Amino acid sequence: MTITAKEIAELRAKTGLPMMEVKSALIEARGDEEEAIKILRKKGLSKVSKRAERETKSGLIESYVHDGKIGVLVEVLTETDFVAKNDEFKEFVHDIALHVAATNPKYLSREEIPASELEKETQILMDEAKATGKPEEIAKKIVEGKLNNYFAEICLMDQPFIKDQDQKIEDMLTDLVSKIGEKIVISRFCRFELGK
């Protein structure tokens, strides 16, 4: 299969990744752009896991205030000051602050949810599923689907990005790590709403 320079350029423009990586993914996907993006994302995840042990000593704290009624502080860490000054990194941190202001996540990730809260929510969902008269196995699948929706409501990393509902915050972070080549961590955030 022949991959054209135009196809490579278009995918490169969408992903910001090096030409050879994009070309390789397109060849592996037999020219299917969507499949190539999935392949690139998987490769990005393996790169991210390799960088997981590295220390993050630099980064940015971004603030955002919306109409004087909602205020957000977000801390995003990276390995070097060089990346912390990168425009794409700065834009990412700003986007995370905007997202937190708009969606009000309760936790950064699923791992932060207290076990007691998760058990309580799971039990409520299981009781609802069983009340419909569905068999146990189907009830479990229903609960699993509803739990994923619950995580997307309360966990920043599981939420679809407000500017692009097809992409989760976690995917955005993985893509940025793949492009920049350093470990990047959304370490914490806080959101204030006037009178609450």
C-alpha positions as CSV (number, residue, x, y, z in Angstrom):
1,M,0.0,0.0,0.0
2,T,1.3,3.5,-0.9
3,I,0.9,6.3,1.6
4,T,0.9,9.7,0.0
5,A,2.8,12.7,1.3
6,K,-0.5,14.5,1.6
7,E,-1.9,11.8,4.0
8,I,1.2,12.0,6.1
9,A,1.1,15.8,6.2
10,E,-2.6,15.8,7.2
11,L,-2.1,13.3,10.0
12,R,1.0,15.2,11.2
13,A,-1.0,18.4,11.3
14,K,-3.6,16.7,13.5
15,T,-1.2,14.9,15.9
16,G,2.0,17.1,15.8
17,L,4.1,13.9,15.8
18,P,7.2,13.3,13.8
19,M,6.8,12.4,10.1
20,M,8.3,8.9,10.4
21,E,6.1,7.9,13.3
22,V,3.0,9.1,11.4
23,K,4.0,7.3,8.2
24,S,4.7,4.1,10.1
25,A,1.3,4.3,11.8
26,L,-0.5,4.9,8.5
27,I,1.3,2.0,6.9
28,E,0.4,-0.3,9.8
29,A,-3.3,1.0,9.6
30,R,-3.3,0.4,5.8
31,G,-4.1,4.1,5.2
32,D,-7.0,4.3,7.6
33,E,-6.4,7.6,9.5
34,E,-8.7,6.8,12.5
35,E,-6.9,3.5,13.0
36,A,-3.5,5.2,12.6
37,I,-4.5,7.7,15.4
38,K,-5.4,4.7,17.6
39,I,-2.0,3.1,16.9
40,L,-0.2,6.4,17.7
41,R,-2.1,6.8,20.9
42,K,-1.2,3.2,22.0
43,K,2.5,3.9,21.2
44,G,2.1,7.2,23.2
45,L,0.8,5.3,26.2
46,S,3.8,3.0,26.2
47,K,6.1,6.0,26.1
48,V,4.2,7.6,28.9
49,S,4.6,4.5,31.1
50,K,8.3,4.5,30.4
51,R,8.5,8.0,31.7
52,A,6.4,7.3,34.8
53,E,9.4,7.0,37.1
54,R,11.0,10.3,36.2
55,E,10.8,13.2,38.6
56,T,8.8,16.3,37.9
57,K,10.4,19.3,39.4
58,S,9.2,22.1,37.1
59,G,5.9,23.2,35.8
60,L,3.2,25.9,36.1
61,I,0.5,27.0,38.4
62,E,-2.3,28.6,36.4
63,S,-5.2,30.7,37.7
64,Y,-8.4,31.4,36.0
65,V,-11.3,33.6,37.2
66,H,-14.7,33.5,35.4
67,D,-16.8,36.6,35.8
68,G,-15.5,37.1,39.4
69,K,-17.7,34.3,40.5
70,I,-15.6,31.1,39.9
71,G,-11.9,30.9,40.5
72,V,-9.5,28.0,39.7
73,L,-5.9,27.1,40.5
74,V,-4.3,24.2,38.7
75,E,-0.8,22.8,39.2
76,V,0.8,20.9,36.3
77,L,4.3,19.5,36.7
78,T,6.9,18.5,34.2
79,E,10.6,17.4,34.2
80,T,12.3,20.6,33.0
81,D,11.8,24.4,33.0
82,F,12.3,24.3,29.2
83,V,9.0,22.4,28.8
84,A,7.3,24.6,31.4
85,K,8.0,27.6,29.2
86,N,6.8,25.8,26.0
87,D,3.7,27.5,24.5
88,E,1.9,24.2,23.9
89,F,2.4,23.2,27.6
90,K,1.2,26.6,28.7
91,E,-1.9,26.3,26.6
92,F,-2.6,22.8,28.0
93,V,-2.4,24.1,31.6
94,H,-4.7,27.0,30.7
95,D,-7.2,24.6,29.1
96,I,-7.2,22.5,32.2
97,A,-8.0,25.5,34.3
98,L,-10.9,26.5,32.0
99,H,-12.1,22.9,32.1
100,V,-12.1,22.7,35.9
101,A,-14.0,26.0,36.1
102,A,-16.6,24.7,33.7
103,T,-17.1,21.1,35.0
104,N,-16.3,21.3,38.7
105,P,-14.7,17.8,39.1
106,K,-14.5,16.5,42.6
107,Y,-11.4,14.4,42.2
108,L,-8.3,14.3,39.9
109,S,-8.6,10.5,39.2
110,R,-10.5,7.4,40.1
111,E,-7.8,6.4,42.5
112,E,-8.6,9.5,44.7
113,I,-12.2,8.4,45.3
114,P,-12.5,7.1,48.9
115,A,-13.3,3.4,49.0
116,S,-16.4,4.0,51.1
117,E,-17.9,6.5,48.6
118,L,-17.2,4.1,45.7
119,E,-18.8,1.2,47.5
120,K,-21.9,3.3,48.4
121,E,-22.3,4.4,44.7
122,T,-21.8,0.9,43.4
123,Q,-24.4,-0.5,45.8
124,I,-26.9,2.2,44.8
125,L,-26.4,1.4,41.2
126,M,-26.6,-2.4,41.8
127,D,-29.8,-2.0,43.7
128,E,-31.3,0.1,40.8
129,A,-30.2,-2.5,38.2
130,K,-31.6,-5.4,40.2
131,A,-34.9,-3.6,40.7
132,T,-35.4,-3.7,36.9
133,G,-35.5,-7.5,37.2
134,K,-32.4,-8.1,35.0
135,P,-30.3,-11.2,35.5
136,E,-27.2,-10.7,37.8
137,E,-24.7,-10.7,34.9
138,I,-26.6,-8.0,32.9
139,A,-27.1,-6.0,36.1
140,K,-23.2,-6.0,36.6
141,K,-22.7,-4.8,33.1
142,I,-25.3,-2.0,33.6
143,V,-23.5,-1.0,36.9
144,E,-20.1,-1.0,35.1
145,G,-21.5,1.4,32.4
146,K,-23.1,3.7,35.0
147,L,-19.9,3.7,37.1
148,N,-18.0,4.9,34.0
149,N,-20.5,7.8,33.6
150,Y,-20.1,8.5,37.3
151,F,-16.3,8.7,37.0
152,A,-16.7,11.0,34.0
153,E,-18.8,13.3,36.2
154,I,-16.5,13.5,39.2
155,C,-13.0,12.7,38.0
156,L,-11.0,15.2,36.0
157,M,-9.0,12.6,34.1
158,D,-12.1,10.7,33.0
159,Q,-14.0,13.8,31.7
160,P,-14.5,14.7,28.1
161,F,-12.7,17.9,27.4
162,I,-15.1,20.9,27.1
163,K,-13.6,22.1,23.8
164,D,-13.5,18.6,22.2
165,Q,-16.0,16.1,23.7
166,D,-14.4,13.3,21.7
167,Q,-11.2,13.5,23.8
168,K,-10.8,12.8,27.5
169,I,-8.5,14.9,29.7
170,E,-6.4,11.7,30.1
171,D,-6.0,11.4,26.3
172,M,-5.0,15.0,26.0
173,L,-2.3,14.5,28.6
174,T,-1.0,11.3,26.9
175,D,-0.9,13.1,23.5
176,L,1.0,16.0,25.0
177,V,3.5,13.7,26.7
178,S,4.0,11.9,23.4
179,K,4.6,15.2,21.5
180,I,6.9,16.9,24.1
181,G,8.8,13.8,25.3
182,E,8.7,14.5,29.0
183,K,6.6,13.3,31.9
184,I,3.8,15.7,32.6
185,V,1.5,15.4,35.6
186,I,-1.7,17.3,36.5
187,S,-0.8,17.2,40.2
188,R,-3.7,19.1,41.8
189,F,-6.4,21.7,41.4
190,C,-8.9,23.7,43.5
191,R,-12.0,25.5,42.4
192,F,-13.8,28.2,44.3
193,E,-17.4,29.4,43.6
194,L,-18.7,32.6,45.2
195,G,-20.9,31.9,48.2
196,K,-20.3,28.1,48.2
